């Protein structure tokens, strides 16, 4: 019987059994065996794949030589019991070890996350896998509440799928989940489908014209904010800083609009809030890319908002638009001063 083989070696032999080695085995079965003078049994045969196929069958015990020197096909069940069964036992052992490691490291991670009063209260998380891995375990540890803020419009489908599975488990445990998006997230069909699903599970979702950067707070004891470089985050476990961020979130939450199937009036109010934010971005002189990010749309969409404002004010250039908006603001201020 063959010695144990590594994963790459095993994969190669399975490929041979599914191809030339399997065809050769079927031939041996049909012919009652391979004669000892079959050229494929010799290592010097020109067809190297055929030689490799024969070697594989012999090493696996699927070809065995009888007393007459004929190599006959053996019952694959015999090979399965001697090869697959040990592999299954090894796999079961690895699964047990994996579960034991996960439990042990999970206990250590739990103790580390609970130690919020020690140290500086800040921890840098580098790399998207590290950030997502921490978030996964932190959400699993949540017991009462998760609040999140996700600016910049709708989220990618892959991100939504991961968040839906993770948050659904938390909701099933009775954890309250509140999430803020920007108004522009309402324009995405996939986002509406995602929100409907999460609301049915019990999540509370609102949108706002503009608010602070991405934020996740778990049980009012841990907060996660973006780091200073791409694919990084800062974990905050200082109680005073977390409480401050909770207060900021609550103020934004109170100003947010429930994400549901709005009435025509509500849709009009939301559209006006997005319009007013665009006007403010123009008035403050931000670049298109910076303004688009704060509004929560692409640069092209933001440009279309500006074009709509030009049409509304009856002007052709941004300079003219700025003047027209300034005159309108001056007239509004004068009207307020004249009000008894």
ZADO-1210 file (C-alpha; in nm, 4 decimals, padded with zeros to 6 digits):
<atoms>
<atom x="00.0000" y="00.0000" z="00.0000" code="UNK" pos="1"/>
<atom x="00.1196" y="00.3541" z="-00.0771" code="UNK" pos="2"/>
<atom x="00.2635" y="00.5882" z="00.1839" code="UNK" pos="3"/>
<atom x="00.0748" y="00.8974" z="00.2944" code="UNK" pos="4"/>
<atom x="00.0777" y="01.1878" z="00.0481" code="UNK" pos="5"/>
<atom x="00.0581" y="01.5626" z="00.0800" code="UNK" pos="6"/>
<atom x="-00.2303" y="01.7735" z="-00.0517" code="UNK" pos="7"/>
<atom x="-00.0631" y="01.8633" z="-00.3838" code="UNK" pos="8"/>
<atom x="00.0365" y="01.5032" z="-00.4515" code="UNK" pos="9"/>
<atom x="-00.3136" y="01.3833" z="-00.3683" code="UNK" pos="10"/>
<atom x="-00.4736" y="01.6417" z="-00.5968" code="UNK" pos="11"/>
<atom x="-00.2484" y="01.5357" z="-00.8857" code="UNK" pos="12"/>
<atom x="-00.3371" y="01.1690" z="-00.8404" code="UNK" pos="13"/>
<atom x="-00.7080" y="01.2468" z="-00.8292" code="UNK" pos="14"/>
<atom x="-00.6687" y="01.4317" z="-01.1598" code="UNK" pos="15"/>
<atom x="-00.4992" y="01.1250" z="-01.3103" code="UNK" pos="16"/>
<atom x="-00.7754" y="00.8959" z="-01.1812" code="UNK" pos="17"/>
<atom x="-01.0332" y="01.1242" z="-01.3409" code="UNK" pos="18"/>
<atom x="-00.8390" y="01.1107" z="-01.6696" code="UNK" pos="19"/>
<atom x="-00.5776" y="00.8719" z="-01.8123" code="UNK" pos="20"/>
<atom x="-00.5365" y="00.6572" z="-01.5008" code="UNK" pos="21"/>
<atom x="-00.9123" y="00.6055" z="-01.4812" code="UNK" pos="22"/>
<atom x="-00.9251" y="00.5122" z="-01.8501" code="UNK" pos="23"/>
<atom x="-00.6401" y="00.2652" z="-01.8004" code="UNK" pos="24"/>
<atom x="-00.8163" y="00.1159" z="-01.4972" code="UNK" pos="25"/>
<atom x="-01.1363" y="00.0696" z="-01.6998" code="UNK" pos="26"/>
<atom x="-00.9306" y="-00.0995" z="-01.9729" code="UNK" pos="27"/>
<atom x="-00.7748" y="-00.3377" z="-01.7188" code="UNK" pos="28"/>
<atom x="-01.1203" y="-00.4229" z="-01.5840" code="UNK" pos="29"/>
<atom x="-01.2603" y="-00.4933" z="-01.9339" code="UNK" pos="30"/>
<atom x="-00.9577" y="-00.6959" z="-02.0493" code="UNK" pos="31"/>
<atom x="-00.9168" y="-00.8884" z="-01.7273" code="UNK" pos="32"/>
<atom x="-00.5823" y="-00.7236" z="-01.6554" code="UNK" pos="33"/>
<atom x="-00.2635" y="-00.5926" z="-01.8172" code="UNK" pos="34"/>
<atom x="00.0008" y="-00.8375" z="-01.9330" code="UNK" pos="35"/>
<atom x="00.3450" y="-00.8064" z="-01.7799" code="UNK" pos="36"/>
<atom x="00.4917" y="-00.7187" z="-02.1209" code="UNK" pos="37"/>
<atom x="00.2531" y="-00.4239" z="-02.1703" code="UNK" pos="38"/>
<atom x="00.4892" y="-00.1383" z="-02.2696" code="UNK" pos="39"/>
<atom x="00.3066" y="00.1053" z="-02.0454" code="UNK" pos="40"/>
<atom x="00.4244" y="-00.0908" z="-01.7426" code="UNK" pos="41"/>
<atom x="00.7837" y="-00.0049" z="-01.8285" code="UNK" pos="42"/>
<atom x="00.9297" y="00.3204" z="-01.7060" code="UNK" pos="43"/>
<atom x="01.0920" y="00.3850" z="-02.0453" code="UNK" pos="44"/>
<atom x="00.7673" y="00.4102" z="-02.2431" code="UNK" pos="45"/>
<atom x="00.7414" y="00.7200" z="-02.4645" code="UNK" pos="46"/>
<atom x="00.4002" y="00.8214" z="-02.3289" code="UNK" pos="47"/>
<atom x="00.5014" y="00.9728" z="-01.9945" code="UNK" pos="48"/>
<atom x="00.1406" y="01.0340" z="-01.8929" code="UNK" pos="49"/>
<atom x="00.0597" y="00.6668" z="-01.9463" code="UNK" pos="50"/>
<atom x="00.3610" y="00.5664" z="-01.7371" code="UNK" pos="51"/>
<atom x="00.2493" y="00.8065" z="-01.4628" code="UNK" pos="52"/>
<atom x="-00.1030" y="00.6658" z="-01.4814" code="UNK" pos="53"/>
<atom x="00.0252" y="00.3098" z="-01.4366" code="UNK" pos="54"/>
<atom x="00.2479" y="00.4152" z="-01.1471" code="UNK" pos="55"/>
<atom x="-00.0467" y="00.5857" z="-00.9774" code="UNK" pos="56"/>
<atom x="-00.2700" y="00.2790" z="-01.0108" code="UNK" pos="57"/>
<atom x="00.0018" y="00.0532" z="-00.8732" code="UNK" pos="58"/>
<atom x="00.0875" y="00.2817" z="-00.5814" code="UNK" pos="59"/>
<atom x="-00.2787" y="00.3183" z="-00.4899" code="UNK" pos="60"/>
<atom x="-00.3241" y="-00.0568" z="-00.5039" code="UNK" pos="61"/>
<atom x="-00.5766" y="-00.0397" z="-00.7880" code="UNK" pos="62"/>
<atom x="-00.3505" y="-00.2569" z="-01.0059" code="UNK" pos="63"/>
<atom x="-00.2058" y="-00.5703" z="-00.8413" code="UNK" pos="64"/>
<atom x="00.0111" y="-00.8405" z="-00.9939" code="UNK" pos="65"/>
<atom x="-00.1090" y="-01.1980" z="-00.9565" code="UNK" pos="66"/>
<atom x="00.0908" y="-01.5210" z="-00.9648" code="UNK" pos="67"/>
<atom x="00.0834" y="-01.5306" z="-01.3462" code="UNK" pos="68"/>
<atom x="00.2473" y="-01.1903" z="-01.3717" code="UNK" pos="69"/>
<atom x="-00.0745" y="-01.0217" z="-01.4920" code="UNK" pos="70"/>
<atom x="-00.1620" y="-00.6852" z="-01.3429" code="UNK" pos="71"/>
<atom x="-00.5288" y="-00.7045" z="-01.2503" code="UNK" pos="72"/>
<atom x="-00.7716" y="-00.4326" z="-01.1388" code="UNK" pos="73"/>
<atom x="-00.8490" y="-00.4352" z="-00.7652" code="UNK" pos="74"/>
<atom x="-01.1727" y="-00.3381" z="-00.5930" code="UNK" pos="75"/>
<atom x="-01.1661" y="00.0425" z="-00.5263" code="UNK" pos="76"/>
<atom x="-01.3510" y="-00.0224" z="-00.1987" code="UNK" pos="77"/>
<atom x="-01.0311" y="-00.1773" z="-00.0614" code="UNK" pos="78"/>
<atom x="-00.8400" y="00.1393" z="-00.1438" code="UNK" pos="79"/>
<atom x="-01.1113" y="00.3559" z="00.0049" code="UNK" pos="80"/>
<atom x="-01.0972" y="00.1807" z="00.3395" code="UNK" pos="81"/>
<atom x="-00.7181" y="00.2063" z="00.3589" code="UNK" pos="82"/>
<atom x="-00.6754" y="00.5562" z="00.2153" code="UNK" pos="83"/>
<atom x="-00.9936" y="00.7618" z="00.2543" code="UNK" pos="84"/>
<atom x="-01.0793" y="00.6480" z="00.6062" code="UNK" pos="85"/>
<atom x="-00.7454" y="00.7707" z="00.7523" code="UNK" pos="86"/>
<atom x="-00.7920" y="01.0990" z="00.5674" code="UNK" pos="87"/>
<atom x="-01.1395" y="01.1342" z="00.7170" code="UNK" pos="88"/>
<atom x="-01.0014" y="01.0710" z="01.0662" code="UNK" pos="89"/>
<atom x="-00.7282" y="01.3286" z="01.0057" code="UNK" pos="90"/>
<atom x="-00.9857" y="01.5810" z="00.8806" code="UNK" pos="91"/>
<atom x="-01.2024" y="01.5246" z="01.1879" code="UNK" pos="92"/>
<atom x="-00.8985" y="01.5750" z="01.4108" code="UNK" pos="93"/>
<atom x="-00.8099" y="01.9009" z="01.2304" code="UNK" pos="94"/>
<atom x="-01.1669" y="02.0245" z="01.2704" code="UNK" pos="95"/>
<atom x="-01.1560" y="01.9503" z="01.6425" code="UNK" pos="96"/>
<atom x="-00.8215" y="02.1289" z="01.6723" code="UNK" pos="97"/>
<atom x="-00.9534" y="02.4241" z="01.4725" code="UNK" pos="98"/>
<atom x="-01.2558" y="02.4566" z="01.6999" code="UNK" pos="99"/>
<atom x="-01.0369" y="02.4307" z="02.0095" code="UNK" pos="100"/>
<atom x="-00.8004" y="02.7010" z="01.8813" code="UNK" pos="101"/>
<atom x="-01.0918" y="02.9265" z="01.7920" code="UNK" pos="102"/>
<atom x="-01.2429" y="02.8862" z="02.1386" code="UNK" pos="103"/>
<atom x="-00.9125" y="02.9506" z="02.3160" code="UNK" pos="104"/>
<atom x="-00.8248" y="03.2561" z="02.1065" code="UNK" pos="105"/>
<atom x="-01.1832" y="03.3779" z="02.1341" code="UNK" pos="106"/>
<atom x="-01.1596" y="03.3783" z="02.5125" code="UNK" pos="107"/>
<atom x="-00.8342" y="03.5752" z="02.4953" code="UNK" pos="108"/>
<atom x="-00.9825" y="03.8211" z="02.2447" code="UNK" pos="109"/>
<atom x="-01.2880" y="03.8635" z="02.4641" code="UNK" pos="110"/>
<atom x="-01.0689" y="03.9517" z="02.7624" code="UNK" pos="111"/>
<atom x="-00.8671" y="04.1919" z="02.5482" code="UNK" pos="112"/>
<atom x="-01.1755" y="04.3729" z="02.4178" code="UNK" pos="113"/>
<atom x="-01.3213" y="04.3999" z="02.7668" code="UNK" pos="114"/>
<atom x="-01.0082" y="04.5707" z="02.9010" code="UNK" pos="115"/>
<atom x="-01.1306" y="04.9134" z="02.7954" code="UNK" pos="116"/>
<atom x="-00.9904" y="05.1080" z="03.0903" code="UNK" pos="117"/>
<atom x="-00.6293" y="05.0053" z="03.0437" code="UNK" pos="118"/>
<atom x="-00.3684" y="05.1626" z="02.8178" code="UNK" pos="119"/>
<atom x="-00.4312" y="05.4667" z="02.6018" code="UNK" pos="120"/>
<atom x="-00.7786" y="05.3579" z="02.4963" code="UNK" pos="121"/>
<atom x="-00.6826" y="05.3432" z="02.1269" code="UNK" pos="122"/>
<atom x="-00.5702" y="05.0482" z="01.9143" code="UNK" pos="123"/>
<atom x="-00.4639" y="05.0621" z="01.5492" code="UNK" pos="124"/>
<atom x="-00.6022" y="04.7882" z="01.3231" code="UNK" pos="125"/>
<atom x="-00.4087" y="04.7492" z="00.9984" code="UNK" pos="126"/>
<atom x="-00.5317" y="04.5609" z="00.6921" code="UNK" pos="127"/>
<atom x="-00.8843" y="04.4930" z="00.5751" code="UNK" pos="128"/>
<atom x="-00.8723" y="04.1296" z="00.6926" code="UNK" pos="129"/>
<atom x="-00.7690" y="04.2393" z="01.0420" code="UNK" pos="130"/>
<atom x="-01.0440" y="04.5024" z="01.0553" code="UNK" pos="131"/>
<atom x="-01.3132" y="04.2656" z="00.9274" code="UNK" pos="132"/>
<atom x="-01.1953" y="03.9854" z="01.1541" code="UNK" pos="133"/>
<atom x="-01.2143" y="04.2069" z="01.4611" code="UNK" pos="134"/>
<atom x="-01.5542" y="04.3417" z="01.3580" code="UNK" pos="135"/>
<atom x="-01.6889" y="03.9904" z="01.3072" code="UNK" pos="136"/>
<atom x="-01.5925" y="03.8782" z="01.6564" code="UNK" pos="137"/>
<atom x="-01.6911" y="04.2079" z="01.8206" code="UNK" pos="138"/>
<atom x="-02.0415" y="04.1902" z="01.6722" code="UNK" pos="139"/>
<atom x="-02.0694" y="03.8284" z="01.7868" code="UNK" pos="140"/>
<atom x="-01.9888" y="03.9516" z="02.1397" code="UNK" pos="141"/>
<atom x="-02.2513" y="04.2300" z="02.1285" code="UNK" pos="142"/>
<atom x="-02.5186" y="04.1883" z="02.3918" code="UNK" pos="143"/>
<atom x="-02.7417" y="04.4948" z="02.3848" code="UNK" pos="144"/>
<atom x="-02.6835" y="04.7501" z="02.1064" code="UNK" pos="145"/>
<atom x="-02.4957" y="04.8199" z="01.7835" code="UNK" pos="146"/>
<atom x="-02.5094" y="05.1622" z="01.6191" code="UNK" pos="147"/>
<atom x="-02.3442" y="05.2358" z="01.2857" code="UNK" pos="148"/>
<atom x="-02.3045" y="05.5282" z="01.0489" code="UNK" pos="149"/>
<atom x="-02.2228" y="05.4623" z="00.6838" code="UNK" pos="150"/>
<atom x="-02.1797" y="05.7753" z="00.4689" code="UNK" pos="151"/>
<atom x="-02.1105" y="05.8032" z="00.0961" code="UNK" pos="152"/>
<atom x="-02.4225" y="05.6415" z="-00.0466" code="UNK" pos="153"/>
<atom x="-02.5067" y="05.2714" z="-00.1012" code="UNK" pos="154"/>
<atom x="-02.2679" y="04.9929" z="-00.0005" code="UNK" pos="155"/>
<atom x="-02.1244" y="04.7248" z="-00.2299" code="UNK" pos="156"/>
<atom x="-02.3290" y="04.4069" z="-00.2694" code="UNK" pos="157"/>
<atom x="-02.0523" y="04.1894" z="-00.1184" code="UNK" pos="158"/>
<atom x="-02.0289" y="04.4192" z="00.1848" code="UNK" pos="159"/>
<atom x="-02.4075" y="04.4155" z="00.2242" code="UNK" pos="160"/>
<atom x="-02.4160" y="04.0346" z="00.2141" code="UNK" pos="161"/>
<atom x="-02.1493" y="04.0011" z="00.4847" code="UNK" pos="162"/>
<atom x="-02.3170" y="04.2641" z="00.7023" code="UNK" pos="163"/>
<atom x="-02.6611" y="04.1062" z="00.6585" code="UNK" pos="164"/>
<atom x="-02.5441" y="03.7660" z="00.7807" code="UNK" pos="165"/>
<atom x="-02.3487" y="03.9118" z="01.0716" code="UNK" pos="166"/>
<atom x="-02.6203" y="04.1527" z="01.1833" code="UNK" pos="167"/>
<atom x="-02.8998" y="03.8989" z="01.1434" code="UNK" pos="168"/>
<atom x="-02.7332" y="03.6768" z="01.4034" code="UNK" pos="169"/>
<atom x="-02.7064" y="03.9725" z="01.6405" code="UNK" pos="170"/>
<atom x="-03.0735" y="04.0619" z="01.5930" code="UNK" pos="171"/>
<atom x="-03.1714" y="03.7031" z="01.6656" code="UNK" pos="172"/>
<atom x="-02.9927" y="03.7360" z="02.0014" code="UNK" pos="173"/>
<atom x="-03.2037" y="04.0426" z="02.0826" code="UNK" pos="174"/>
<atom x="-02.9379" y="04.3055" z="02.0042" code="UNK" pos="175"/>
<atom x="-03.0811" y="04.6417" z="01.8979" code="UNK" pos="176"/>
<atom x="-02.9266" y="04.7666" z="01.5702" code="UNK" pos="177"/>
<atom x="-02.9571" y="05.1244" z="01.4465" code="UNK" pos="178"/>
<atom x="-02.7931" y="05.2401" z="01.1239" code="UNK" pos="179"/>
<atom x="-02.7605" y="05.5795" z="00.9580" code="UNK" pos="180"/>
<atom x="-02.7016" y="05.6281" z="00.5864" code="UNK" pos="181"/>
<atom x="-02.7053" y="05.9379" z="00.3725" code="UNK" pos="182"/>
<atom x="-03.0214" y="06.0291" z="00.1821" code="UNK" pos="183"/>
<atom x="-02.8559" y="05.9380" z="-00.1480" code="UNK" pos="184"/>
<atom x="-02.8410" y="05.5718" z="-00.0409" code="UNK" pos="185"/>
<atom x="-03.2152" y="05.5624" z="-00.1110" code="UNK" pos="186"/>
<atom x="-03.1495" y="05.5822" z="-00.4855" code="UNK" pos="187"/>
<atom x="-03.0024" y="05.2291" z="-00.4985" code="UNK" pos="188"/>
<atom x="-03.2423" y="04.9428" z="-00.5705" code="UNK" pos="189"/>
<atom x="-03.0108" y="04.6885" z="-00.4058" code="UNK" pos="190"/>
<atom x="-02.9921" y="04.9146" z="-00.1025" code="UNK" pos="191"/>
<atom x="-03.3702" y="04.9315" z="-00.0752" code="UNK" pos="192"/>
<atom x="-03.3904" y="04.5517" z="-00.0928" code="UNK" pos="193"/>
<atom x="-03.1212" y="04.5190" z="00.1739" code="UNK" pos="194"/>
<atom x="-03.2937" y="04.7712" z="00.4019" code="UNK" pos="195"/>
<atom x="-03.6320" y="04.5998" z="00.3646" code="UNK" pos="196"/>
<atom x="-03.4729" y="04.2688" z="00.4670" code="UNK" pos="197"/>
<atom x="-03.2963" y="04.4173" z="00.7688" code="UNK" pos="198"/>
<atom x="-03.6059" y="04.6080" z="00.8824" code="UNK" pos="199"/>
<atom x="-03.8083" y="04.2855" z="00.8712" code="UNK" pos="200"/>
<atom x="-03.5479" y="04.1318" z="01.1030" code="UNK" pos="201"/>
<atom x="-03.5855" y="04.4235" z="01.3441" code="UNK" pos="202"/>
<atom x="-03.3115" y="04.6699" z="01.2488" code="UNK" pos="203"/>
<atom x="-03.3859" y="05.0440" z="01.2654" code="UNK" pos="204"/>
<atom x="-03.2559" y="05.2467" z="00.9716" code="UNK" pos="205"/>
<atom x="-03.2615" y="05.6191" z="00.9009" code="UNK" pos="206"/>
<atom x="-03.0978" y="05.8537" z="00.6508" code="UNK" pos="207"/>
<atom x="-02.9554" y="06.2019" z="00.6853" code="UNK" pos="208"/>
<atom x="-02.8414" y="06.4709" z="00.4430" code="UNK" pos="209"/>
<atom x="-02.4872" y="06.4758" z="00.5867" code="UNK" pos="210"/>
<atom x="-02.3223" y="06.3497" z="00.9009" code="UNK" pos="211"/>
<atom x="-01.9861" y="06.2475" z="01.0491" code="UNK" pos="212"/>
<atom x="-01.7592" y="05.9846" z="00.9010" code="UNK" pos="213"/>
<atom x="-01.7991" y="05.6077" z="00.9212" code="UNK" pos="214"/>
<atom x="-01.8611" y="05.4891" z="01.2769" code="UNK" pos="215"/>
<atom x="-01.9488" y="05.1659" z="01.4570" code="UNK" pos="216"/>
<atom x="-02.0264" y="05.1523" z="01.8293" code="UNK" pos="217"/>
<atom x="-02.0881" y="04.8250" z="02.0135" code="UNK" pos="218"/>
<atom x="-02.2650" y="04.8123" z="02.3508" code="UNK" pos="219"/>
<atom x="-02.1523" y="05.1718" z="02.4140" code="UNK" pos="220"/>
<atom x="-01.8123" y="05.0382" z="02.5191" code="UNK" pos="221"/>
<atom x="-01.6232" y="05.0006" z="02.1885" code="UNK" pos="222"/>
<atom x="-01.6109" y="05.2284" z="01.8855" code="UNK" pos="223"/>
<atom x="-01.4493" y="05.1782" z="01.5466" code="UNK" pos="224"/>
<atom x="-01.3582" y="05.4716" z="01.3209" code="UNK" pos="225"/>
<atom x="-01.1498" y="05.4930" z="00.9989" code="UNK" pos="226"/>
<atom x="-00.7724" y="05.4975" z="01.0384" code="UNK" pos="227"/>
<atom x="-00.5312" y="05.7460" z="00.8882" code="UNK" pos="228"/>
<atom x="-00.4419" y="05.5166" z="00.5961" code="UNK" pos="229"/>
<atom x="-00.6471" y="05.3020" z="00.3598" code="UNK" pos="230"/>
<atom x="-00.7787" y="04.9690" z="00.4893" code="UNK" pos="231"/>
<atom x="-00.7164" y="05.0593" z="00.8518" code="UNK" pos="232"/>
<atom x="-00.9270" y="05.1492" z="01.1525" code="UNK" pos="233"/>
<atom x="-00.8888" y="05.2818" z="01.5038" code="UNK" pos="234"/>
<atom x="-01.0484" y="05.0890" z="01.7874" code="UNK" pos="235"/>
<atom x="-01.1574" y="05.3161" z="02.0726" code="UNK" pos="236"/>
<atom x="-01.2251" y="05.1679" z="02.4137" code="UNK" pos="237"/>
<atom x="-01.1876" y="05.4777" z="02.6288" code="UNK" pos="238"/>
<atom x="-01.5289" y="05.5188" z="02.7956" code="UNK" pos="239"/>
<atom x="-01.5247" y="05.8992" z="02.7752" code="UNK" pos="240"/>
<atom x="-01.4440" y="05.9082" z="02.4034" code="UNK" pos="241"/>
<atom x="-01.6988" y="05.6360" z="02.3268" code="UNK" pos="242"/>
<atom x="-01.9642" y="05.8285" z="02.5229" code="UNK" pos="243"/>
<atom x="-01.8796" y="06.1420" z="02.3207" code="UNK" pos="244"/>
<atom x="-01.9228" y="05.9533" z="01.9929" code="UNK" pos="245"/>
<atom x="-02.2499" y="05.8050" z="02.1148" code="UNK" pos="246"/>
<atom x="-02.3764" y="06.1585" z="02.1828" code="UNK" pos="247"/>
<atom x="-02.2824" y="06.2690" z="01.8300" code="UNK" pos="248"/>
<atom x="-02.4608" y="05.9676" z="01.6839" code="UNK" pos="249"/>
<atom x="-02.7750" y="06.0292" z="01.8897" code="UNK" pos="250"/>
<atom x="-02.7972" y="06.3896" z="01.7695" code="UNK" pos="251"/>
<atom x="-02.7690" y="06.2756" z="01.4083" code="UNK" pos="252"/>
<atom x="-03.0167" y="05.9929" z="01.4697" code="UNK" pos="253"/>
<atom x="-03.2766" y="06.2402" z="01.5978" code="UNK" pos="254"/>
<atom x="-03.2424" y="06.4464" z="01.2799" code="UNK" pos="255"/>
<atom x="-03.2561" y="06.1423" z="01.0513" code="UNK" pos="256"/>
<atom x="-03.5579" y="06.0263" z="00.8517" code="UNK" pos="257"/>
<atom x="-03.6886" y="05.6721" z="00.8821" code="UNK" pos="258"/>
<atom x="-03.5960" y="05.4592" z="00.5819" code="UNK" pos="259"/>
<atom x="-03.9290" y="05.3197" z="00.4695" code="UNK" pos="260"/>
<atom x="-04.1698" y="05.3589" z="00.1802" code="UNK" pos="261"/>
<atom x="-04.2067" y="05.7351" z="00.2049" code="UNK" pos="262"/>
<atom x="-04.5008" y="05.9500" z="00.1078" code="UNK" pos="263"/>
<atom x="-04.4647" y="06.1947" z="-00.1787" code="UNK" pos="264"/>
<atom x="-04.4257" y="06.4761" z="00.0737" code="UNK" pos="265"/>
<atom x="-04.1428" y="06.2996" z="00.2560" code="UNK" pos="266"/>
<atom x="-03.9645" y="06.2267" z="-00.0722" code="UNK" pos="267"/>
<atom x="-03.9918" y="06.5929" z="-00.1637" code="UNK" pos="268"/>
<atom x="-03.8470" y="06.6971" z="00.1716" code="UNK" pos="269"/>
<atom x="-03.5560" y="06.4569" z="00.1319" code="UNK" pos="270"/>
<atom x="-03.4854" y="06.5847" z="-00.2205" code="UNK" pos="271"/>
<atom x="-03.4886" y="06.9435" z="-00.0892" code="UNK" pos="272"/>
<atom x="-03.2422" y="06.8531" z="00.1865" code="UNK" pos="273"/>
<atom x="-03.0038" y="06.7052" z="-00.0721" code="UNK" pos="274"/>
<atom x="-03.0488" y="07.0194" z="-00.2843" code="UNK" pos="275"/>
<atom x="-02.9709" y="07.2462" z="00.0105" code="UNK" pos="276"/>
<atom x="-02.6574" y="07.0464" z="00.0896" code="UNK" pos="277"/>
<atom x="-02.5429" y="07.0858" z="-00.2718" code="UNK" pos="278"/>
<atom x="-02.6030" y="07.4608" z="-00.2480" code="UNK" pos="279"/>
<atom x="-02.4003" y="07.4726" z="00.0721" code="UNK" pos="280"/>
<atom x="-02.1116" y="07.2822" z="-00.0862" code="UNK" pos="281"/>
<atom x="-02.1062" y="07.5316" z="-00.3733" code="UNK" pos="282"/>
<atom x="-02.1212" y="07.8256" z="-00.1373" code="UNK" pos="283"/>
<atom x="-01.8326" y="07.6949" z="00.0703" code="UNK" pos="284"/>
<atom x="-01.6177" y="07.6491" z="-00.2398" code="UNK" pos="285"/>
<atom x="-01.5379" y="07.2806" z="-00.2072" code="UNK" pos="286"/>
<atom x="-01.4037" y="07.0879" z="-00.5062" code="UNK" pos="287"/>
<atom x="-01.6433" y="06.8626" z="-00.6937" code="UNK" pos="288"/>
<atom x="-01.4772" y="06.5467" z="-00.5613" code="UNK" pos="289"/>
<atom x="-01.4895" y="06.6677" z="-00.1996" code="UNK" pos="290"/>
<atom x="-01.8477" y="06.7891" z="-00.2372" code="UNK" pos="291"/>
<atom x="-01.9602" y="06.4656" z="-00.4001" code="UNK" pos="292"/>
<atom x="-01.8115" y="06.2654" z="-00.1136" code="UNK" pos="293"/>
<atom x="-01.9933" y="06.4739" z="00.1466" code="UNK" pos="294"/>
<atom x="-02.3224" y="06.4568" z="-00.0439" code="UNK" pos="295"/>
<atom x="-02.2749" y="06.0815" z="-00.0860" code="UNK" pos="296"/>
<atom x="-02.2781" y="06.0531" z="-00.4646" code="UNK" pos="297"/>
<atom x="-02.0340" y="06.0083" z="-00.7509" code="UNK" pos="298"/>
<atom x="-01.8609" y="06.3111" z="-00.9008" code="UNK" pos="299"/>
<atom x="-02.0725" y="06.2711" z="-01.2159" code="UNK" pos="300"/>
<atom x="-02.3977" y="06.2690" z="-01.0163" code="UNK" pos="301"/>
<atom x="-02.2869" y="06.5734" z="-00.8197" code="UNK" pos="302"/>
<atom x="-02.2156" y="06.7529" z="-01.1483" code="UNK" pos="303"/>
<atom x="-02.5723" y="06.6743" z="-01.2569" code="UNK" pos="304"/>
<atom x="-02.7006" y="06.8346" z="-00.9342" code="UNK" pos="305"/>
<atom x="-02.5008" y="07.1486" z="-01.0141" code="UNK" pos="306"/>
<atom x="-02.6361" y="07.1474" z="-01.3701" code="UNK" pos="307"/>
<atom x="-02.9913" y="07.1270" z="-01.2318" code="UNK" pos="308"/>
<atom x="-02.9220" y="07.4297" z="-01.0109" code="UNK" pos="309"/>
<atom x="-02.7918" y="07.6246" z="-01.3118" code="UNK" pos="310"/>
<atom x="-03.1136" y="07.5484" z="-01.4941" code="UNK" pos="311"/>
<atom x="-03.3200" y="07.6405" z="-01.1885" code="UNK" pos="312"/>
<atom x="-03.1495" y="07.9806" z="-01.1574" code="UNK" pos="313"/>
<atom x="-03.1355" y="08.0346" z="-01.5352" code="UNK" pos="314"/>
<atom x="-02.7572" y="08.0755" z="-01.5596" code="UNK" pos="315"/>
<atom x="-02.4823" y="07.9171" z="-01.7704" code="UNK" pos="316"/>
<atom x="-02.1718" y="07.9202" z="-01.5503" code="UNK" pos="317"/>
<atom x="-02.0860" y="07.8402" z="-01.1919" code="UNK" pos="318"/>
<atom x="-01.9749" y="08.1994" z="-01.1379" code="UNK" pos="319"/>
<atom x="-02.3194" y="08.3208" z="-01.2441" code="UNK" pos="320"/>
<atom x="-02.4758" y="08.0542" z="-01.0246" code="UNK" pos="321"/>
<atom x="-02.2789" y="08.1784" z="-00.7251" code="UNK" pos="322"/>
<atom x="-02.3919" y="08.5351" z="-00.7859" code="UNK" pos="323"/>
<atom x="-02.7559" y="08.4307" z="-00.8287" code="UNK" pos="324"/>
<atom x="-02.7549" y="08.2243" z="-00.5099" code="UNK" pos="325"/>
<atom x="-02.5845" y="08.5106" z="-00.3243" code="UNK" pos="326"/>
<atom x="-02.8492" y="08.7619" z="-00.4376" code="UNK" pos="327"/>
<atom x="-03.1250" y="08.5238" z="-00.3334" code="UNK" pos="328"/>
<atom x="-02.9670" y="08.4835" z="00.0099" code="UNK" pos="329"/>
<atom x="-02.9359" y="08.8630" z="00.0468" code="UNK" pos="330"/>
<atom x="-03.3038" y="08.9088" z="-00.0408" code="UNK" pos="331"/>
<atom x="-03.3970" y="08.6427" z="00.2170" code="UNK" pos="332"/>
<atom x="-03.1941" y="08.8233" z="00.4848" code="UNK" pos="333"/>
<atom x="-03.3581" y="09.1577" z="00.3999" code="UNK" pos="334"/>
<atom x="-03.7037" y="08.9962" z="00.4163" code="UNK" pos="335"/>
<atom x="-03.6209" y="08.8583" z="00.7604" code="UNK" pos="336"/>
<atom x="-03.5092" y="09.2004" z="00.8809" code="UNK" pos="337"/>
<atom x="-03.8346" y="09.3598" z="00.7574" code="UNK" pos="338"/>
<atom x="-04.0488" y="09.1077" z="00.9377" code="UNK" pos="339"/>
<atom x="-04.2200" y="09.2809" z="01.2354" code="UNK" pos="340"/>
</atoms>
